[in-house]
């Protein structure tokens, strides 16, 4: 039976999650050089169109359609056949099926957009489009079904992911790592200082992402209820504590805190709380945010040691944050926070942590290997990288015949 409050809440949450993709575009664009600002924005923006089309025609059915051996949904809901305004018998039974579908669509849109930060400033636009489409079909849809789809095999093992620590952040982090290895560093990496060209733009993007995250995590309760409230509060508390801890870490190491560091800390806290948001109380959320600030800061600082040109810290923030939060769910989860949830290690049960470890290993391994194969395939067929001359001129002019600034 349709509940009006739940429906209104999830429609608003879907709008908030959509807002995160333009927010991500600004967040990323401010951190690249001015000659690549529009090219970077376009990589996020085009996925709103591309992945939404994929979702309508095959993605939703593969992700949430009737189960095939726990591995994938069948194509019963191809082109949204049978997905109307009546509630689904399986998913979110108090809202129209079409509302659940469009809410989940927004998650599918932003996930490949996150990957783009790893190879910013050096990939051809046609190759990016083909990679993103193949990745959505071959990585996002299966992993989504394994964890969130009815009958998914990881869900049957007890793996939990409230709002996308595995489905979104771990998959994009593993894909980002594969892309950095396959594509290689930017020309001059290690010798040239790639300074962000517009940090106020990045700060605006941070604010839009934080605002949208309330729909991302709060809406994942799929109803206007106590779990949504728990997730909403946990989201903010982890974001603010991640920001605080990263700022402290940077202050100690560099002697001065930076706005980019504060923004990075906030996003690390938000990414890390995502899998656990509906399963933990306020104090646990603050601890998770503080841990995120330390772990993600250290992870980001490792890239220079290993000479990995993860341009905008996708692996260190989203990948490491998603994995960390997924494991911390197994530590901090409590039925006191969510009676329909689970108890983690601190509440006397170690079983959930073991399930989370399995989930991390499977999802990261699968996403890395399949992403590697797709990247290699796209490179062989059409070439991934822009030329050295194009890299010197910038994506804006060479890929889109325009410039961000006169």
SULGIKA-V890379 format. One line per field, one symbol per residue. ss: DSSP state (A for helix, B for strand, O for the rest). phi: phi as a letter, one per 30 degrees, with the letter a starting at -180 (. if undefined). A space follows every 10 residues. Layout:
ss->???
phi->???
//
This chain:
ss->OOOAAAAAAA AAAAAAAAAA AAAAAAAAAO OOOAAAAAAA AAAAAAAAAA AAAAAAAAAA AAAAOOBBOO OBBOOOOAAA OOOOOOOOOO OOOOOOAAAA AAAAAAAAAA AAAAAOOOOO OOBOAAAAAA AAAAAAAAAA AAAAAAAAOO OOAAAAOOOO OOOOAAAAAA AAAAAAAAAA AAAOOOOOBO OBOOOOOOAA AAAAAAAAAA AAAAAAAAAA AOOOOAAAAA AAAAAAAAAA AAAAAAAAAA AAAAOOOOAA AAAAAAAAAA AAAOOOOOOO OAAAAAAAAA AAAAAAAAAA AAAAAAOOOO OOOAAAAAAA AAAAAAAAAA AAOOOOOOOO OOOOAAAOOO AAAAAAAAAA AAAAAAAAAA AAAAAAAAAA AAOOBOOAAA AAAOAAAAAA OOOOOO
phi->.dcddddddd dddddddded ddddededdd ccdedcdddd dddddddedd dddedddbdd dddbdedbhi caddcdcehi eiccdddddc chdcbeeddd ddddeddddd ddddeeddce ibcddedddd eddddedccd dddedeccdd jedddddjdc adbkdcdcdd dddddddddd dddidddidj cccddecade dddddddddd dddddecddd diadbdddde dddddddddd dddddddded dddcibdbdd dddddddddd dddedcedcb dedddddddd deeddddddd dddddchcdd ecidddcddd dddddddded cceadddbec cbccedcjbc dddddddded dddddddddd deddeddddd dbiddddddd dddjdeddcb habdbd
//
